[in-house]
Amino acid sequence: MTTATIALLISLGTSVTALVKIYKRINDSNIIFKNVIYQSISTIVEDAIKYNSTTHDDVERANVLYDYYKILGGDGGCDHLIKKLEMFDVCR
């Protein structure tokens, strides 16, 4: 949440307690989203391992998901998955 957003919510009469609850809910949602993204990238990598190659679509999908993971505050947990995926030829 940006400073401007917080200032706007306070000016609208939102209490600090409510702001803390909103922030916690956003943070909890981000954790869930990051876990779903991690699992999705992991599935793409597992398919690449299974077929010993990957597709252009899978690489693009993994990269987009990885970008969102970083935006949500990802701590680098997906880095090893992306590195594994980059080892495979794009040929399916």
Beta strands, then each sheet from edge to edge (+ up, - down):
end
